[in-house]
Amino acid sequence: MSYLNFDKTLLINLEKSLTKEMIRTNRAGAYNSTTLIDCNTRKYHGQLVIPLPELDDSNHVLLSSFDETVIQHGAEFNLGIHRYEGNNYSPNGHKYIREFECTTISKTIYRVGGVILSKERILVSFEPRVLIKYTLLEARSHTLLRFKPFLAFRSVNELTHQNKEADSSYVEVKNGIGMRLYESYPHLYMQYSRKVAYHHQPDWYKNIEYFKEQERGYEYKEDLLVPGYFELAMKKGESIIFSAGISEVSPAKLNSLWENEIARRHERTDMFTTLKNSAQQFYKRVGSDTYLLAGYPWFATRGRDQFISLPGCTLAIGRMDYFNDIVKSSIDEISRFMNGEDPSLLKIKEIDDPDVLLWFIWAIQQYACYTSIQEAAERFEPICSEIIAFFRKLNHPRVIIHSNGLLHVQGTERPATWMNAVEDGLPITPRTGYVVEINALWYNALKFVATLKRQSGNEHAADLTDYQAEIAREAFVTTFWNGSYLCDFVVDSYRDMEVRPNMLIAVGLKFSPLDRYQQKAILDICTKELLTPKGLRSLSPKSGNYRPNYVGGMLERNRNYHNGPVWPGLFGMFASAYLKVYKKSGRTFIERMLVGIEAEMTELCVGTLPELFDGNPPFKGHGAMSFAMSVAEVLRVLDKLKNVETEEL
């Protein structure tokens, strides 16, 4: 049995199978996502979902579903499934599923009487095209297969309904058809590797429901256009490949295209190889530039997420090539920002948040750990020094440096940190003034850049930077240390005493402004009050503001977002801090904590990790089904454990 394998018992149980999703991407923004039984439960689900930059910044669902029907002796067995009003599911094709596994690619096995049919899916790398391969593994008599495409042609943020503007006409292409429901969209070409019969019978399937949207308080009913159906006869042992893309393909090349894509895939045999596969799904190539998406299905490239996720999604899995490509694109964007370009026009969103450039320096610091300080200095000392100078010259539009050497931010009118949920345009968690992790990152950046300068032979500049770091260190301890742990933020005479995981960053960084006693005290309180089997709570349960469950409508979820739910992406910094304090003796504890995280890889979205979990048992997963920071930081921990015997922690 493979690492990610699900049998009939689970799959035919809708209560269980509908909660398990899958997602595959093409490393250029397009994706294929649904539940294990192919019943869409989100408006974001679809067999082919692609970015259309000529329209907007959103992804667009072209092919929503693709239903198969097995026909023998005139009897029809529909393998599809959709939810309709009144919690009614039709046509209940999940009852024919015998197995789902995704060792290399997703594969579903159906059994209808004496017919056994396999369905495998892949997305073509860097091209908006999904391929579905059907193989008739067993058949005792003449078998017909019928295929119905369900078309949406809409943004993932919207739903479509029957309308007169939809163009149900089609154009014939080799072994298939092309359709474009609306003029602003490209054609969707649906073709097969061999000749099929197409029967044009356009019809709207109304009131298909997505209960995940219903749970979130959004519109959840949709009408989808089925233009007709494809049909062909198959014999035992035969295969056929279906292609859906926005350009025509030569049917004769589909088999070789399939084999080439299969050769690029790697098996998921354990937690590391599975998350390695997931990490590469966040790569997004746009022309000559490469970025990391913050997560699927709705996140774009965001500065903080990209730089925190970068080491885990590249260096920890041996993808130095992608690290180099992403850093190159990032430096271009950072330079444009520091030269005064409007941040809203840049490809990396939220690049002007106060801590983003400091996380970039941290990512370069991780590169130095994987290569050498000499190589890091040769390649990146100039840009890192420019960033420090950018802050010191007070050029950052959202940060000032006070005479005590600390960074001061305004976070009451606009979020200044990762705790960025808003209500009526204002931060729900208004962290402002001196913010603990921003100043920990600042001290770490100063010390690291001083090291780079010294390595480059600029001793005088290195000494000046070290001097500034020492001023910041003394002020950091005086400002944030309350005798037991660190205040979350300090503004004027107010010292926020909430126990949050942000203080861990001051311990987990390479250069910490704290002594060993303080580091251990912080680690102890975070372990006792914040640590769970899924990651770190965003707020201690002892707080009167603790709201552990990420449920309800958007407003309720935003109020809870950073006030109790568990964030697996914080586990990387916790593990770094724990191994720094306890060294090799802490390895067993970190390995035990990873067991709880690994268990989630067969839950919400198989083979990956979600954005967050409820703060209380059973720690149900929520948010983005696949989140880069969650995947990256767990990968960084797994990689760190390999070297814990020799690494300087």
DRENMI-241351 format. One record per residue (C-alpha): x, y, z; residue in one letter. Coordinates in Angstrom, 2 decimals, m for minus. Each point is the difference from the previous one (the first is absolute). Layout:
BEGIN
x, y, z, residu
X, Y, Z, A
...
# end
This chain:
BEGIN
x, y, z, residu
0.00, 0.00, 0.00, M
1.30, 3.46, m0.88, S
0.65, 2.84, 2.44, Y
m3.19, 1.79, m1.09, L
m2.61, m2.67, m0.64, N
m3.74, m0.01, 0.74, F
m2.27, m3.01, m0.32, D
m3.66, m0.59, m0.78, K
m1.13, 0.14, 3.63, T
1.04, 3.62, 0.35, L
m0.79, 1.15, m3.53, L
m3.66, m1.09, m0.03, I
m0.56, 1.73, 3.37, N
m0.90, 3.55, m1.08, L
0.40, 1.36, 3.52, E
3.69, m0.93, m0.19, K
0.89, 0.13, m3.68, S
m1.47, 3.44, m0.67, L
2.33, 1.55, 2.60, T
3.10, m1.24, m1.84, K
1.24, 2.06, m2.89, E
2.83, m0.14, m2.52, M
1.86, 2.64, m1.96, I
2.60, m0.14, m2.75, R
1.60, 2.99, m1.72, T
2.02, 0.68, m3.14, N
2.57, 2.33, 1.66, R
m1.38, 2.90, m2.01, A
m3.16, 0.77, 1.96, G
m2.44, m2.53, m1.48, A
m1.40, m2.79, 2.14, Y
m2.31, m3.00, 0.16, N
m1.89, m0.48, 3.26, S
m3.02, m1.85, 1.35, T
m0.84, m2.59, 2.65, T
1.25, m3.57, m0.14, L
m3.32, m1.10, m1.51, I
m0.15, 2.86, m2.55, D
m2.90, 1.81, 1.66, C
0.80, 3.71, 0.08, N
m0.67, 1.56, 3.38, T
1.57, 3.43, m0.61, R
m0.45, 2.62, m2.70, K
3.80, m0.22, m0.32, Y
m0.13, m3.64, m1.09, H
0.33, m0.96, m3.63, G
1.64, m2.38, m2.43, Q
1.75, 2.94, m1.68, L
0.42, 3.29, 1.86, V
2.39, 2.51, m1.54, I
1.20, 3.59, 0.38, P
m1.09, 2.37, m2.76, L
2.08, 3.15, 0.53, P
m1.59, 1.64, m3.01, E
m3.28, m0.02, 1.97, L
1.04, 0.59, 3.61, D
2.21, m1.27, 2.83, D
m2.36, m2.87, 0.82, S
0.01, m3.66, m0.98, N
m2.84, m1.19, m2.22, H
m1.90, m3.30, m0.05, V
m0.41, m1.16, m3.59, L
m0.72, m3.72, 0.37, L
m1.80, m0.49, 3.29, S
m0.77, m3.73, m0.11, S
0.36, m2.90, m2.40, F
m2.48, m2.83, 0.48, D
0.55, m3.51, m1.33, E
m2.67, m2.59, m0.78, T
0.59, m3.72, m0.59, V
m2.55, m1.57, m2.36, I
m0.43, m3.78, m0.35, Q
m2.92, m1.84, m1.59, H
m1.91, 3.29, m0.11, G
0.34, 0.57, 3.73, A
1.61, 3.29, 1.05, E
2.16, 0.39, 3.12, F
0.94, 3.65, 0.62, N
3.21, 0.42, 1.99, L
m0.48, 3.71, 0.73, G
m1.39, 1.62, 3.12, I
m1.38, 3.48, 0.75, H
m1.86, 1.46, 2.91, R
m3.39, 1.60, m0.60, Y
m2.59, 1.75, 2.17, E
m1.18, m1.85, 3.07, G
3.32, m1.76, 0.54, N
m0.74, m2.26, m2.95, N
2.91, m1.58, m1.85, Y
m0.33, m1.15, m3.57, S
0.88, m2.18, m1.82, P
1.84, m1.63, 2.96, N
2.89, m1.31, m2.07, G
2.18, m0.17, 3.12, H
m1.55, m3.37, 0.85, K
1.97, m1.52, m2.89, Y
3.39, 1.22, 1.26, I
2.20, m2.74, 1.36, R
3.25, 1.85, 0.62, E
1.70, 3.39, m0.20, F
3.75, 0.42, 0.26, E
2.57, 2.60, m0.98, C
3.43, m1.54, 0.31, T
1.17, 1.96, m3.03, T
m3.21, 1.36, m1.55, I
m3.62, m0.29, 1.08, S
m1.60, m3.27, m1.04, K
m3.59, m1.13, 0.56, T
m1.23, m3.56, m0.57, I
m3.70, m0.57, m0.77, Y
m1.80, m3.33, m0.15, R
m3.36, m0.39, m1.72, V
m0.99, m3.66, m0.10, G
2.64, m1.68, m2.11, G
1.51, 3.33, m1.15, V
3.08, 1.41, 1.75, I
1.01, 3.47, m1.16, L
2.98, 2.09, 1.14, S
0.20, 3.79, m0.24, K
3.31, 1.86, 0.35, E
0.60, 3.76, m0.10, R
2.94, 2.32, m0.59, I
0.50, 3.65, m0.81, L
2.50, 0.78, m2.73, V
2.96, 1.91, 1.46, S
m0.08, 3.75, m0.67, F
m2.96, m0.38, m2.37, E
m3.72, 0.49, 0.81, P
m1.00, m3.53, m0.96, R
m1.42, m2.94, 1.92, V
0.37, m3.57, m1.25, L
m2.26, m2.81, 1.19, I
0.87, m3.56, m0.96, K
m2.63, m2.73, 0.07, Y
0.98, m3.68, m0.15, T
m2.51, m2.84, m0.25, L
1.67, m2.52, 2.29, L
m2.76, m2.60, m0.19, E
m3.09, m0.47, m2.16, A
m1.90, m3.18, m0.85, R
m1.99, 1.47, m2.87, S
m0.34, 2.98, m2.33, H
0.44, 3.23, 2.01, T
m0.90, 3.57, m0.86, L
1.37, 2.99, 1.88, L
m1.81, 3.33, 0.01, R
1.49, 3.28, 1.25, F
m1.86, 3.20, 0.96, K
1.95, 3.25, 0.54, P
m1.48, 2.52, 2.45, F
1.08, 3.50, m1.06, L
0.19, 3.07, 2.25, A
2.16, 2.70, m1.65, F
0.06, 2.28, 3.04, R
2.30, 1.36, 2.69, S
0.62, m2.15, 3.06, V
m1.48, 2.87, 2.02, N
m3.35, m0.18, m1.77, E
m2.68, m2.50, m0.96, L
m1.78, m0.30, m3.33, T
m3.68, m0.43, m0.77, H
m2.02, m0.78, m3.09, Q
0.11, 2.98, m2.31, N
m0.65, 0.95, m3.61, K
3.52, 1.38, m0.53, E
1.64, m3.42, 0.25, A
1.00, m1.23, m3.45, D
m0.78, m3.73, m0.25, S
1.33, m0.36, m3.53, S
3.18, m1.95, m0.69, Y
2.73, m0.40, m2.58, V
1.27, m3.35, m1.14, E
3.66, m0.81, 0.51, V
1.94, m3.23, m0.41, K
m1.60, m2.64, 2.26, N
m2.03, 2.53, 1.92, G
m1.55, 3.44, 0.22, I
0.79, 3.54, 1.10, G
m2.38, 2.25, 1.95, M
0.01, 3.53, 1.38, R
m3.03, 0.96, 2.05, L
0.87, 3.71, 0.10, Y
1.99, 2.19, m2.38, E
2.44, 1.19, 2.67, S
1.20, m3.58, 0.56, Y
2.27, m2.20, m2.10, P
m1.35, m3.16, m1.61, H
0.10, m3.19, 2.02, L
1.12, m2.85, m2.23, Y
m1.16, m3.46, 1.07, M
1.71, m2.73, m1.98, Q
0.79, m3.72, 0.17, Y
2.98, m2.10, m0.99, S
m2.23, m1.87, m2.47, R
m3.21, 0.68, m1.85, K
m3.20, 0.36, 2.00, V
m3.59, 0.85, m0.85, A
m1.30, 3.32, 1.29, Y
m3.74, 0.60, 0.50, H
m0.95, 3.65, 0.46, H
m2.89, 0.36, 2.46, Q
0.58, 3.20, 2.01, P
m1.79, 0.09, 3.33, D
0.36, 1.82, 3.31, W
0.37, m2.06, 3.16, Y
m1.51, 2.25, 2.65, K
0.55, 0.59, 3.69, N
3.16, m2.00, 0.50, I
1.04, 0.75, 3.58, E
3.41, 0.53, 1.61, Y
m0.45, m0.58, 3.71, F
3.45, 1.38, 0.93, K
m1.17, 3.38, m1.26, E
m3.26, m0.40, 1.88, Q
1.97, m0.59, 3.21, E
1.95, 3.20, m0.62, R
m3.12, 2.08, m0.53, G
0.45, 0.51, m3.75, Y
m2.29, m0.61, m2.97, E
0.22, m3.73, m0.64, Y
m2.35, m0.97, m2.86, K
1.10, m0.09, m3.62, E
m1.31, m0.92, m3.45, D
2.45, m1.70, m2.36, L
m0.28, m0.49, m3.75, L
0.39, m3.52, m1.37, V
0.39, 0.45, m3.77, P
m0.55, m3.67, m0.84, G
2.01, m3.19, 0.35, Y
2.86, m1.98, m1.51, F
m0.34, m3.73, m0.57, E
2.24, m2.86, m1.09, L
0.29, m3.77, 0.25, A
2.91, m1.57, 1.89, M
1.42, m3.47, 0.39, K
1.74, m1.59, 2.95, K
3.54, 1.33, 0.34, G
m0.58, 3.11, m2.12, E
0.75, 3.55, 1.16, S
m1.07, 3.41, m1.17, I
1.26, 3.45, 1.03, I
m2.26, 3.04, 0.30, F
1.56, 3.47, m0.27, S
m1.52, 3.34, 1.03, A
1.98, 3.17, m0.68, G
m0.22, 3.46, m1.50, I
1.95, m0.99, m3.10, S
m0.44, m2.88, m2.41, E
2.21, m3.03, 0.36, V
0.93, m2.68, m2.48, S
m1.86, m3.15, 1.12, P
2.88, m2.11, m1.32, A
2.29, 1.67, 2.55, K
m2.17, m0.53, 3.08, L
1.51, m3.37, 0.88, N
3.56, 1.31, m0.16, S
m1.03, 3.16, 1.89, L
m1.47, m2.23, 2.70, W
3.14, m2.12, 0.24, E
2.24, 3.06, 0.15, N
m2.01, 1.46, 2.85, E
m0.03, m3.31, 1.88, I
3.80, m0.09, m0.26, A
0.16, 3.35, 1.82, R
m1.96, m1.30, 2.97, R
1.47, m1.54, 3.15, H
m1.53, m2.48, 2.41, E
m1.39, 1.06, 3.36, R
1.34, m2.63, 2.35, T
0.17, 1.86, 3.32, D
m0.65, 3.35, 1.62, M
3.06, 1.70, m1.47, F
m0.47, m1.12, m3.61, T
m3.70, 0.81, 0.16, T
0.57, 3.51, 1.31, L
2.85, 0.46, m2.48, K
m2.50, m0.68, m2.76, N
m2.45, 2.41, 1.59, S
2.62, 2.74, 0.36, A
0.68, 0.04, m3.71, Q
m3.70, 0.58, m0.68, Q
0.42, 3.57, 1.29, F
2.49, 0.97, m2.69, Y
m1.46, 2.49, m2.45, K
1.86, 0.89, m3.17, R
m1.16, 3.17, m1.76, V
2.04, 0.63, m3.13, G
3.62, 0.16, 1.11, S
m0.92, 0.58, 3.65, D
m0.65, m2.58, 2.69, T
m1.84, 0.45, 3.30, Y
m1.57, m1.99, 2.81, L
m3.74, 0.08, 0.48, L
m1.06, 0.35, 3.62, A
m2.51, m2.82, m0.35, G
m2.86, m1.58, m1.87, Y
m2.69, 0.50, m1.06, P
m0.30, 3.78, 0.50, W
3.34, 1.53, 0.99, F
2.32, 2.01, m2.25, A
3.73, 0.65, 0.50, T
0.44, 1.89, 3.27, R
3.34, 1.31, 1.18, G
0.05, m1.32, 3.55, R
m1.31, m3.43, m0.97, D
2.44, m0.30, m2.89, Q
3.11, 0.77, 2.01, F
m0.94, m2.10, 3.04, I
m0.91, m2.91, m2.29, S
2.95, 0.35, m2.36, L
2.64, m2.04, 1.91, P
m2.36, m2.90, 0.71, G
m1.50, m0.07, m3.50, C
3.40, 0.09, m1.73, T
3.16, m0.49, 2.07, L
m1.38, m2.70, 2.29, A
m1.07, m2.13, m2.98, I
3.10, 0.48, m2.14, G
m1.52, 2.48, m2.46, R
2.77, 2.59, m0.06, M
m1.03, 0.82, m3.58, D
m3.38, 1.25, 1.14, Y
1.54, 1.85, 2.94, F
2.21, 1.89, m2.42, N
m2.85, 0.75, m2.40, D
m2.34, 1.23, 2.74, I
2.69, 2.13, 1.67, V
0.90, 1.57, m3.33, K
m3.62, 0.97, m0.62, S
m0.33, 1.17, 3.61, S
3.04, 2.26, m0.13, I
m1.45, 1.69, m3.08, D
m3.25, 0.66, 1.86, E
1.77, 1.11, 3.20, I
2.17, 2.43, m1.95, S
m3.07, 1.47, m1.70, R
m1.68, 0.45, 3.37, F
3.07, 1.64, 1.57, M
0.23, 2.30, m3.02, N
m3.44, 1.33, 0.76, G
m2.36, m1.94, m2.27, E
m3.58, m0.39, 1.17, D
m0.14, m3.30, 1.96, P
m3.49, m0.73, m1.31, S
1.41, m0.26, m3.53, L
2.65, m2.59, 0.87, L
m0.36, m3.73, m0.57, K
0.92, m0.85, 3.59, I
m2.97, 1.19, 2.02, K
0.34, 1.67, 3.43, E
3.72, 0.53, m0.59, I
m0.25, 3.25, 1.98, D
m1.03, m1.73, 3.24, D
2.61, 0.93, 2.64, P
1.51, m3.47, 0.51, D
0.07, m1.27, m3.61, V
3.50, 1.17, m0.96, L
1.34, m1.34, 3.30, L
m1.42, m3.42, m0.85, W
1.81, 0.22, m3.34, F
3.28, 0.47, 1.87, I
m0.92, m2.99, 2.18, W
m0.52, m2.08, m3.16, A
3.49, 0.99, m1.20, I
1.30, m0.96, 3.44, Q
m1.44, m3.48, m0.52, Q
1.74, m0.13, m3.38, Y
3.29, 0.66, 1.79, A
m0.68, m3.02, 2.22, C
m0.49, m2.24, m3.05, Y
3.00, 1.38, m1.90, T
2.49, 2.21, 1.84, S
0.25, 3.48, 1.44, I
2.61, 0.74, m2.68, Q
m2.39, m0.82, m2.83, E
m2.86, 1.88, 1.64, A
2.22, 3.08, 0.36, A
1.15, m0.15, m3.60, E
m3.52, m0.26, m1.38, R
m2.24, 1.86, 2.42, F
1.96, 2.43, 2.19, E
m0.85, 2.97, m2.25, P
m3.79, m0.48, 0.05, I
m0.06, m0.83, 3.72, C
2.07, 3.12, 0.77, S
m2.33, 2.07, m2.17, E
m2.97, m1.23, 2.01, I
1.64, 0.95, 3.30, I
0.85, 3.43, m1.39, A
m3.59, 0.33, m1.23, F
m1.22, m0.36, 3.59, F
2.77, 2.12, 1.54, R
m0.63, 2.92, m2.38, K
m3.70, m0.10, 0.98, L
m0.99, m0.72, m3.59, N
m2.38, m2.80, 0.90, H
m3.47, 1.54, m0.22, P
m1.36, m1.95, 2.95, R
2.95, m0.16, 2.41, V
2.02, 2.48, 2.04, I
3.08, m0.66, 2.15, I
0.06, 1.61, 3.42, H
3.12, 1.14, 1.81, S
0.01, m3.25, 1.99, N
0.67, m1.91, m3.23, G
m3.40, m1.73, m0.14, L
m2.46, 0.01, m2.89, L
m3.33, 1.71, 0.66, H
m3.08, m0.69, m2.15, V
m3.53, 1.34, m0.24, Q
m2.40, m2.93, 0.23, G
m3.28, 1.50, 1.17, T
m1.34, 1.14, m3.37, E
1.59, m2.63, m2.23, R
1.36, m3.43, 1.01, P
3.77, 0.12, 0.49, A
0.61, m3.70, 0.68, T
m1.09, m3.48, m1.08, W
m3.01, 0.38, 2.33, M
m1.72, 1.96, m2.74, N
m3.74, m0.76, 0.19, A
m2.16, 3.13, m0.22, V
m3.50, 1.11, 0.89, E
m1.43, 3.12, m1.63, D
3.45, 0.61, m1.44, G
1.75, 0.04, 3.39, L
2.23, m2.69, 1.53, P
m1.79, m2.42, 2.30, I
3.30, m0.62, 1.80, T
1.58, 3.48, m0.09, P
3.64, m0.73, 0.83, R
1.77, 3.33, m0.13, T
3.02, 1.90, 1.28, G
2.93, m2.26, 0.84, Y
m1.04, m3.47, m1.25, V
1.93, m2.93, 1.42, V
0.72, m2.14, m3.09, E
0.72, 3.00, m2.23, I
2.72, 1.18, 2.37, N
1.35, m3.52, 0.49, A
0.29, m0.25, m3.78, L
1.65, 3.43, m0.11, W
2.68, m1.00, 2.51, Y
0.60, m3.28, m1.84, N
0.25, 1.83, m3.33, A
2.53, 2.49, 1.37, L
2.21, m2.76, 1.39, K
m0.19, m2.07, m3.17, F
0.72, 2.94, m2.29, V
2.96, 0.96, 2.22, A
1.29, m3.55, m0.57, T
m0.45, 0.37, m3.76, L
1.82, 3.34, 0.00, K
2.87, m1.43, 2.00, R
0.22, m2.96, m2.35, Q
0.15, 2.48, m2.90, S
2.95, 1.75, 1.63, G
m1.86, 3.12, 1.12, N
0.98, m0.08, 3.67, E
m0.90, 3.60, 0.74, H
m3.56, m0.34, m1.33, A
m0.34, m3.32, 1.83, A
1.06, 1.60, 3.30, D
m2.52, 2.82, m0.45, L
m2.78, m2.50, m0.72, T
0.98, m2.10, 3.01, D
m0.07, 3.14, 2.14, Y
m3.52, 0.80, m1.16, Q
m1.02, m3.60, 0.71, A
1.29, 0.26, 3.56, E
m2.01, 3.17, 0.60, I
m3.11, m1.76, m1.32, A
0.71, m3.09, 2.13, R
0.17, 1.94, 3.25, E
m3.18, 1.91, m0.83, A
m1.75, m3.23, m1.06, F
0.52, m1.65, 3.37, V
m0.94, 3.15, 1.93, T
m3.10, 0.55, m2.09, T
m1.44, m3.51, m0.39, F
1.22, m2.15, 2.92, W
m2.57, m0.02, 2.79, N
1.88, m2.29, 2.35, G
m1.62, m3.22, m1.23, S
m0.40, 0.32, m3.77, Y
m0.20, 2.64, m2.74, L
m2.77, 2.53, m0.46, C
m1.69, m0.33, m3.37, D
0.24, 3.71, m0.77, F
0.72, 3.19, 1.87, V
m1.42, 3.42, m0.84, V
0.52, 3.04, 2.20, D
m0.61, m1.23, 3.57, S
m2.09, m3.01, m1.04, Y
1.64, m3.43, 0.03, R
m2.09, m2.76, m1.55, D
0.36, m3.09, 2.20, M
m1.92, m2.50, m2.13, E
1.82, m3.32, m0.43, V
0.43, m0.38, m3.74, R
2.44, m2.02, m2.13, P
1.65, 3.12, m1.44, N
2.49, 0.07, 2.86, M
1.37, m3.37, m1.16, L
1.55, 1.70, m3.01, I
2.37, 1.82, 2.36, A
1.22, m3.40, 1.17, V
0.00, m1.97, m3.25, G
2.03, 2.48, m2.06, L
3.73, m0.59, m0.45, K
0.81, 3.26, 1.79, F
m2.18, 0.41, 3.07, S
0.00, 3.14, 2.16, P
m0.76, m2.18, 3.04, L
2.19, m1.92, 2.41, D
m0.42, m3.75, 0.52, R
m2.15, 0.40, 3.14, Y
m2.43, 2.27, m1.84, Q
m0.10, m2.28, m3.03, Q
m0.87, m3.01, 2.16, K
m2.69, 1.92, 1.91, A
m1.69, 1.03, m3.25, I
0.23, m3.52, m1.39, L
m1.53, m1.42, 3.19, D
m3.07, 2.26, 0.02, I
m0.60, m0.51, m3.72, C
0.28, m3.77, 0.43, T
m2.47, 0.02, 2.88, K
m2.60, 2.40, m1.39, E
0.35, 0.05, m3.77, L
1.38, m3.30, m1.26, L
m2.46, m2.56, m1.40, T
0.44, m3.17, m2.09, P
m0.68, 2.13, m3.13, K
2.19, 3.04, 0.63, G
m0.19, 3.14, 2.13, L
m3.11, 1.80, 1.19, R
m0.13, 3.65, m0.96, S
m1.13, 0.93, 3.53, L
0.10, m1.69, 3.39, S
m3.24, m1.67, 1.20, P
0.48, 1.92, 3.25, K
m0.79, 3.24, m1.78, S
m3.46, 1.51, 0.21, G
0.26, 0.64, m3.74, N
0.56, m3.67, m0.85, Y
m2.22, m1.05, m2.93, R
1.20, m3.45, m1.05, P
m2.42, m1.01, m2.76, N
0.35, 1.26, m3.57, Y
m3.68, m0.27, m0.92, V
m2.96, 2.09, m1.13, G
m0.25, 2.87, m2.45, G
2.88, 2.17, m1.12, M
m0.29, 2.49, 2.87, L
m0.03, m2.68, 2.69, E
2.88, m1.86, m1.62, R
2.03, 3.20, m0.29, N
m0.56, 0.75, 3.68, R
1.24, m3.47, 0.88, N
2.75, m0.26, m2.64, Y
2.96, 1.07, 2.16, H
m1.53, m0.41, 3.43, N
0.21, m3.70, 0.72, G
0.15, m2.21, m3.11, P
3.12, m2.10, m0.50, V
2.51, 0.89, m2.73, W
2.25, m2.88, m1.14, P
2.21, 2.55, m1.76, G
1.20, 1.15, 3.43, L
1.38, m3.44, 0.84, F
3.23, 0.66, m1.92, G
1.02, 2.85, 2.27, M
m1.09, m1.96, 3.08, F
2.15, m2.96, m1.04, A
2.95, 2.29, m0.73, S
m0.37, 1.54, 3.45, A
m0.42, m3.36, 1.72, Y
3.05, m1.54, m1.65, L
2.03, 3.12, 0.75, K
m0.82, m0.24, 3.71, V
0.01, m3.78, 0.48, Y
2.32, m0.92, m2.90, K
0.19, m3.73, m0.84, K
m2.06, m0.97, 3.03, S
m2.98, 1.84, m1.50, G
m0.08, m2.07, m3.16, R
m2.32, m2.73, 1.29, T
m2.57, 2.54, 1.18, F
m0.10, 1.76, m3.37, I
m0.34, m3.35, m1.79, E
m2.97, m0.87, 2.22, R
m1.68, 3.30, m0.80, M
0.38, m0.67, m3.72, L
m2.14, m3.13, 0.35, V
m3.06, 2.13, 0.71, G
0.68, 2.18, m3.02, I
0.60, m2.98, m2.27, E
m3.43, m1.39, 0.91, A
m1.59, 3.03, m1.70, E
1.42, m0.91, m3.40, M
m2.89, m2.40, m0.58, T
m2.67, 2.35, 1.29, E
m1.00, 3.39, m1.44, L
2.09, m0.05, m3.20, C
1.91, m3.21, m0.52, V
3.75, 0.24, m0.36, G
0.33, 3.54, 1.29, T
m0.71, 2.21, 3.03, L
m2.68, 2.68, 0.46, P
0.28, 3.56, 1.21, E
m1.24, m0.51, 3.55, L
m1.89, m2.19, 2.47, F
m2.47, 0.61, 2.81, D
1.77, 0.80, 3.25, G
m1.75, m2.76, 1.97, N
m0.32, m3.77, m0.65, P
m0.69, m1.59, m2.43, P
1.95, 2.82, m1.74, F
m2.05, 0.01, m3.19, K
1.80, 1.44, m3.03, G
m1.18, 3.23, m1.68, H
0.99, 2.78, m2.34, G
2.02, m0.49, m3.15, A
0.06, m3.73, m0.73, M
3.71, 0.12, m0.87, S
2.10, 2.73, 1.62, F
3.60, 0.69, m0.94, A
1.18, 1.10, 3.43, M
m1.43, m3.11, 1.66, S
1.67, m2.32, m2.49, V
3.28, 1.91, m0.14, A
0.62, 0.31, 3.71, E
m0.74, m3.66, 0.70, V
2.39, m0.91, m2.82, L
2.63, 2.24, 1.56, R
m0.44, m1.81, 3.30, V
0.28, m3.42, m1.67, L
3.16, 1.10, m1.77, D
1.39, 1.52, 3.19, K
m0.49, m3.27, 1.87, L
2.19, m1.78, m2.55, K
2.93, 2.19, 1.01, N
m0.73, 0.50, 3.68, V
3.01, m2.09, 1.04, E
2.49, 2.30, m1.70, T
m1.78, 3.30, m0.58, E
0.79, 3.02, 2.10, E
m3.43, 0.74, 1.44, L
# end
